[in-house]
């Protein structure tokens, strides 16, 4: 029997990349645009595996329903898995796999792009010139050369970013529960405490996973320790930042600018076209009103190479499971 894989939260680019890669596997792929939740989990009846993304729900209730429908494999086509109740998955006998690395270059390059765009006010300058305004007033930036960047979490993505920032002759401070001192020596990275990182960094970029310990890592208390005018970048997970605290920091000028590719309540908006609707999330609407904030729709990963790698790794994970081969399971 040909295995049947149900995809939730799928987009045309998902279908294109997976259909292309699936030529080598021959699975039956079923695509559903809606995010997996308890209301549409019935679509998994008769399915061998389910493939989800960052905004799908795989809590205990959904996982028990998946198991009841006969699903034994949950394949995430992303690195993060904070939307999956791993304990419930184990109790249900569902194996969970993910894509730990698809393109660290994609996210690192995007992070640098946010830094440069915020610093040099590129979005504002573009809006102005399209409107015939060629004034430089309000567009003053700073040399990134010689400035200090605080990197929270030094995994593969952060390490690629660090090599880029070192190319700009920036000073790198880092915090990680498991420091890589060999890498630090090679790239002149100084591991330090969070308090020192907050106090000394001109730019802070978040690259740690979302866990119970890191949820709302950036809050009123931590923002209070930062340099006045600090730039804050988040290409990780939205709930690393307490958004209302961020807004207060922006209002009182403690935070000089923010680049956000993620948002703590992004599930109802990101990856969807809401341009003909009023945004009823007051917090998101407030963020979008700041001219020193860039918000993008969780697209840092979105390169051709990354999509190809995601499809390749996900389908190989599925193949390994069905053939009883070794798995890097969660």
RODO-2510 file (C-alpha; in nm, 4 decimals, decimal comma):
residues 330
     n   res          X          Y          Z
     1     x     0,0000     0,0000     0,0000
     2     x     0,1210     0,3500    -0,0874
     3     x     0,1582     0,5572     0,2301
     4     x    -0,0796     0,8537     0,2557
     5     x     0,0543     1,1800     0,3989
     6     x    -0,1796     1,4620     0,5054
     7     x    -0,0344     1,8149     0,5022
     8     x    -0,1935     2,0886     0,7085
     9     x    -0,1369     2,4626     0,6818
    10     x    -0,0105     2,4028     0,3289
    11     x     0,0580     2,6766     0,0768
    12     x     0,1201     2,6621    -0,2985
    13     x     0,4955     2,6786    -0,2468
    14     x     0,4749     2,3800    -0,0078
    15     x     0,2875     2,1796    -0,2659
    16     x     0,5367     2,2699    -0,5393
    17     x     0,8451     2,1730    -0,3370
    18     x     0,6971     1,8534    -0,1923
    19     x     0,5446     1,7376    -0,5221
    20     x     0,8811     1,7830    -0,6912
    21     x     1,0695     1,5903    -0,4220
    22     x     0,7956     1,3239    -0,3985
    23     x     0,8773     1,2058    -0,7488
    24     x     1,1486     0,9998    -0,5820
    25     x     0,9143     0,8548    -0,3184
    26     x     0,5732     0,8076    -0,4771
    27     x     0,3648     0,8812    -0,1659
    28     x     0,0047     0,9975    -0,1850
    29     x     0,0096     1,3564    -0,0642
    30     x    -0,3073     1,5284     0,0542
    31     x    -0,2920     1,9033     0,1127
    32     x    -0,5168     2,1029     0,3439
    33     x    -0,4837     2,4792     0,3726
    34     x    -0,6391     2,4939     0,7195
    35     x    -0,4221     2,4611     1,0267
    36     x    -0,4486     2,1300     1,2091
    37     x    -0,6799     2,1567     1,5094
    38     x    -0,9470     1,9571     1,6893
    39     x    -1,2129     2,0656     1,4411
    40     x    -1,0474     1,9302     1,1265
    41     x    -0,8514     1,6363     1,2697
    42     x    -1,1194     1,4073     1,1222
    43     x    -0,9445     1,4617     0,7882
    44     x    -0,6665     1,2335     0,9118
    45     x    -0,8798     0,9185     0,9104
    46     x    -0,7135     0,6599     0,6898
    47     x    -0,3887     0,8595     0,6789
    48     x    -0,0492     0,7084     0,7600
    49     x     0,1370     1,0269     0,8573
    50     x     0,0565     1,3915     0,9202
    51     x     0,2847     1,6804     0,8252
    52     x     0,2452     2,0160     1,0023
    53     x     0,4076     2,3580     1,0277
    54     x     0,4567     2,6214     1,2984
    55     x     0,0972     2,7406     1,3370
    56     x    -0,0692     2,3993     1,3496
    57     x    -0,1955     2,2697     1,6827
    58     x    -0,0704     1,9352     1,8119
    59     x    -0,1795     1,9498     2,1740
    60     x    -0,2840     1,6504     2,3836
    61     x    -0,6426     1,6523     2,2542
    62     x    -0,5403     1,6630     1,8880
    63     x    -0,2725     1,3979     1,9372
    64     x    -0,5158     1,1585     2,1032
    65     x    -0,7561     1,2099     1,8117
    66     x    -0,4746     1,1471     1,5635
    67     x    -0,3871     0,8244     1,7404
    68     x    -0,7529     0,7215     1,7428
    69     x    -0,7557     0,7762     1,3647
    70     x    -0,4560     0,5454     1,3267
    71     x    -0,1861     0,8085     1,2703
    72     x     0,1500     0,6980     1,4087
    73     x     0,3872     0,9592     1,2655
    74     x     0,3807     1,3378     1,3017
    75     x     0,6366     1,5033     1,0729
    76     x     0,7108     1,8701     1,1283
    77     x     0,8403     2,0551     0,8247
    78     x     1,0199     2,3060     1,0475
    79     x     1,2809     2,3094     1,3224
    80     x     1,0712     2,4341     1,6146
    81     x     0,8304     2,2026     1,7929
    82     x     0,6863     2,4171     2,0711
    83     x     0,3379     2,3607     1,9237
    84     x     0,3612     1,9855     1,9918
    85     x     0,2890     1,8208     2,3263
    86     x     0,5740     1,5706     2,3137
    87     x     0,4702     1,3937     2,6332
    88     x     0,1202     1,3375     2,4968
    89     x     0,2697     1,2131     2,1693
    90     x     0,4725     0,9523     2,3553
    91     x     0,1667     0,8451     2,5527
    92     x    -0,0288     0,8061     2,2288
    93     x     0,2462     0,6108     2,0557
    94     x     0,2987     0,8805     1,7928
    95     x     0,6534     0,9350     1,6692
    96     x     0,7482     1,2995     1,6132
    97     x     1,0235     1,4093     1,3752
    98     x     1,1293     1,7530     1,2537
    99     x     1,3742     1,9327     1,0254
   100     x     1,6545     2,0439     1,2583
   101     x     1,8478     2,2249     0,9849
   102     x     1,7203     2,3360     0,6469
   103     x     1,9210     2,6505     0,5711
   104     x     2,0907     2,8387     0,8520
   105     x     2,2071     3,0848     0,5868
   106     x     1,8482     3,1840     0,5054
   107     x     1,7579     3,2944     0,8582
   108     x     2,0996     3,4440     0,9326
   109     x     2,0962     3,6523     0,6151
   110     x     1,7434     3,7695     0,6868
   111     x     1,8408     3,8691     1,0393
   112     x     2,1228     4,0814     0,9025
   113     x     1,8814     4,2336     0,6492
   114     x     1,6494     4,3404     0,9318
   115     x     1,9389     4,5004     1,1191
   116     x     2,0545     4,6965     0,8147
   117     x     1,7015     4,7977     0,7134
   118     x     1,6173     4,9279     1,0605
   119     x     1,9477     5,1067     1,1087
   120     x     1,9449     5,2881     0,7747
   121     x     1,5646     5,3425     0,7729
   122     x     1,5371     5,1770     0,4308
   123     x     1,1590     5,1089     0,4439
   124     x     1,0867     5,4712     0,5452
   125     x     1,3209     5,6046     0,2783
   126     x     1,1495     5,3913     0,0145
   127     x     0,8012     5,5084     0,1144
   128     x     0,9174     5,8708     0,1060
   129     x     1,0828     5,8681    -0,2340
   130     x     0,7804     5,6954    -0,3894
   131     x     0,5786     5,9890    -0,2580
   132     x     0,8269     6,2390    -0,4008
   133     x     0,9876     6,3200    -0,0646
   134     x     1,3667     6,3151    -0,0940
   135     x     1,4451     6,4712     0,2451
   136     x     1,6998     6,2978     0,4683
   137     x     1,5415     6,4269     0,7878
   138     x     1,4683     6,1369     1,0237
   139     x     1,6768     5,8852     0,8296
   140     x     1,9992     5,9099     1,0300
   141     x     2,1607     5,5740     1,1035
   142     x     2,4870     5,4653     1,2648
   143     x     2,7998     5,2788     1,1600
   144     x     2,7583     4,9166     1,2581
   145     x     3,1378     4,8864     1,2540
   146     x     3,2635     4,8662     1,6122
   147     x     2,9205     4,8289     1,7705
   148     x     2,8319     4,5426     2,0076
   149     x     2,5787     4,2758     1,9177
   150     x     2,4298     4,0442     2,1779
   151     x     2,3371     3,7007     2,0465
   152     x     2,1073     3,4933     2,2688
   153     x     2,1420     3,1305     2,1643
   154     x     2,4399     3,0189     1,9563
   155     x     2,3108     2,7339     1,7429
   156     x     2,3731     2,6869     1,3715
   157     x     2,1793     2,9939     1,2606
   158     x     2,3417     3,2198     1,5173
   159     x     2,6879     3,0978     1,4215
   160     x     2,6285     3,1865     1,0566
   161     x     2,5046     3,5276     1,1640
   162     x     2,8097     3,5794     1,3854
   163     x     3,0471     3,5160     1,0942
   164     x     2,8598     3,7790     0,8924
   165     x     2,8675     4,0317     1,1755
   166     x     3,2378     3,9723     1,2325
   167     x     3,2796     4,0668     0,8663
   168     x     3,1394     4,4060     0,9655
   169     x     3,3963     4,4285     1,2478
   170     x     3,1290     4,4168     1,5148
   171     x     3,1915     4,3016     1,8713
   172     x     2,9989     3,9850     1,9565
   173     x     2,8605     3,9068     2,3010
   174     x     2,6775     3,5784     2,3401
   175     x     2,4718     3,3834     2,5887
   176     x     2,3960     3,0131     2,5698
   177     x     2,3296     2,7444     2,8268
   178     x     2,5812     2,5277     2,6398
   179     x     2,8580     2,7583     2,5159
   180     x     3,0752     2,6549     2,2224
   181     x     3,4083     2,7905     2,3428
   182     x     3,6017     2,6563     2,0444
   183     x     3,3794     2,8542     1,8082
   184     x     3,4045     3,1553     2,0390
   185     x     3,7842     3,1536     2,0298
   186     x     3,7921     3,1179     1,6529
   187     x     3,5441     3,4016     1,5898
   188     x     3,6278     3,6340     1,8796
   189     x     3,2957     3,5833     2,0560
   190     x     3,2687     3,6670     2,4255
   191     x     3,0270     3,4489     2,6216
   192     x     2,8774     3,6432     2,9089
   193     x     2,5784     3,6624     3,1401
   194     x     2,2385     3,7785     3,0195
   195     x     2,2614     4,0862     3,2410
   196     x     2,5942     4,1878     3,0894
   197     x     2,4653     4,1172     2,7389
   198     x     2,1611     4,3375     2,7994
   199     x     2,3718     4,6139     2,9497
   200     x     2,6406     4,6264     2,6798
   201     x     2,4692     4,5443     2,3493
   202     x     2,3720     4,8017     2,0878
   203     x     2,1776     4,5299     1,9050
   204     x     2,0244     4,2152     2,0547
   205     x     1,9214     3,9213     1,8358
   206     x     1,7239     3,6196     1,9600
   207     x     1,8149     3,2700     1,8377
   208     x     1,7186     3,0441     2,1270
   209     x     1,4404     2,7830     2,1177
   210     x     1,1057     2,8533     2,2811
   211     x     1,0784     2,6567     2,6048
   212     x     0,9111     2,7133     2,9393
   213     x     1,2364     2,8731     3,0531
   214     x     1,2697     3,1108     2,7565
   215     x     0,9040     3,2098     2,7173
   216     x     0,8852     3,5889     2,7561
   217     x     1,2592     3,6077     2,8042
   218     x     1,2280     3,9665     2,6858
   219     x     0,9960     4,1393     2,9331
   220     x     0,9716     4,4614     3,1349
   221     x     1,2493     4,3469     3,3674
   222     x     1,4985     4,2499     3,0970
   223     x     1,4197     4,5537     2,8823
   224     x     1,4920     4,7724     3,1844
   225     x     1,8489     4,6380     3,1875
   226     x     1,9174     4,7240     2,8224
   227     x     2,1023     5,0169     2,6724
   228     x     1,8783     5,3122     2,5855
   229     x     1,7994     5,2957     2,2136
   230     x     1,8867     4,9275     2,1723
   231     x     1,7801     4,7503     1,8532
   232     x     1,5929     4,4247     1,9161
   233     x     1,5681     4,1498     1,6511
   234     x     1,3569     3,8333     1,6721
   235     x     1,3657     3,5733     1,3964
   236     x     1,3081     3,2862     1,6405
   237     x     0,9703     3,2401     1,8083
   238     x     0,7160     3,5087     1,8896
   239     x     0,6681     3,4173     2,2544
   240     x     1,0318     3,4907     2,3333
   241     x     0,9110     3,8509     2,3625
   242     x     0,6285     3,9808     2,5798
   243     x     0,4781     4,2127     2,3202
   244     x     0,3166     4,4619     2,5575
   245     x     0,6526     4,5073     2,7305
   246     x     0,8124     4,5654     2,3901
   247     x     0,5522     4,8298     2,3079
   248     x     0,6172     5,0083     2,6360
   249     x     0,9905     4,9965     2,5636
   250     x     0,9311     5,1519     2,2229
   251     x     0,7057     5,4216     2,3674
   252     x     0,9559     5,5291     2,6331
   253     x     1,2469     5,5134     2,3848
   254     x     1,4301     5,2408     2,5805
   255     x     1,4065     5,0325     2,2623
   256     x     1,5178     5,2337     1,9619
   257     x     1,3911     4,9926     1,6978
   258     x     1,2659     4,6371     1,6563
   259     x     1,2746     4,3864     1,3723
   260     x     1,0224     4,1067     1,4190
   261     x     0,9754     3,8170     1,1816
   262     x     0,7577     3,6459     1,4424
   263     x     0,4786     3,7526     1,6772
   264     x     0,3432     3,5781     1,9845
   265     x    -0,0137     3,5622     1,8493
   266     x     0,0749     3,5177     1,4832
   267     x    -0,1377     3,2099     1,4207
   268     x    -0,4470     3,4020     1,3088
   269     x    -0,2590     3,6281     1,0686
   270     x     0,0751     3,5064     0,9416
   271     x     0,0791     3,3250     0,6058
   272     x    -0,2671     3,4629     0,5257
   273     x    -0,3819     3,7583     0,3120
   274     x    -0,5753     3,9832     0,5505
   275     x    -0,5418     4,2995     0,3414
   276     x    -0,9182     4,3376     0,2931
   277     x    -0,9937     4,3017     0,6655
   278     x    -0,9470     4,5170     0,9718
   279     x    -0,6814     4,3869     1,2111
   280     x    -0,8740     4,3220     1,5309
   281     x    -0,5639     4,2299     1,7287
   282     x    -0,5003     4,5642     1,8998
   283     x    -0,1487     4,4666     2,0047
   284     x    -0,0419     4,3732     1,6525
   285     x    -0,2056     4,6867     1,5144
   286     x    -0,0115     4,8958     1,7679
   287     x     0,3168     4,7323     1,6651
   288     x     0,2471     4,8037     1,2999
   289     x     0,1921     5,1720     1,3806
   290     x     0,5550     5,2335     1,4860
   291     x     0,7764     5,3696     1,2091
   292     x     1,0824     5,2214     1,3837
   293     x     0,9442     4,8669     1,3813
   294     x     0,9580     4,6163     1,0957
   295     x     0,7153     4,3258     1,1200
   296     x     0,7309     4,0511     0,8586
   297     x     0,5295     3,7337     0,8245
   298     x     0,7653     3,4613     0,9546
   299     x     0,9540     3,4529     0,6261
   300     x     1,3168     3,4412     0,7365
   301     x     1,3385     3,0754     0,6330
   302     x     1,1783     3,1415     0,2948
   303     x     1,4388     3,0720     0,0283
   304     x     1,4358     2,8308    -0,2606
   305     x     1,7151     2,6281    -0,1063
   306     x     1,5419     2,6077     0,2305
   307     x     1,2151     2,4827     0,0789
   308     x     1,4031     2,2177    -0,1153
   309     x     1,5859     2,1034     0,1994
   310     x     1,2665     2,1007     0,4065
   311     x     1,0906     1,8784     0,1533
   312     x     1,3903     1,6493     0,1195
   313     x     1,4429     1,6031     0,4937
   314     x     1,0727     1,5638     0,5738
   315     x     1,0110     1,2977     0,3110
   316     x     1,3301     1,1156     0,4076
   317     x     1,2140     1,1180     0,7720
   318     x     0,8865     0,9636     0,6614
   319     x     1,0649     0,7026     0,4493
   320     x     1,2964     0,6128     0,7379
   321     x     0,9991     0,5642     0,9675
   322     x     0,8083     0,3383     0,7306
   323     x     1,1190     0,1316     0,6572
   324     x     1,2152     0,0957     1,0230
   325     x     1,5388     0,2880     0,9857
   326     x     1,7057     0,5040     1,2519
   327     x     1,5242     0,8286     1,3270
   328     x     1,6284     1,1557     1,4866
   329     x     1,2975     1,1721     1,6704
   330     x     1,1903     1,4197     1,9341
***
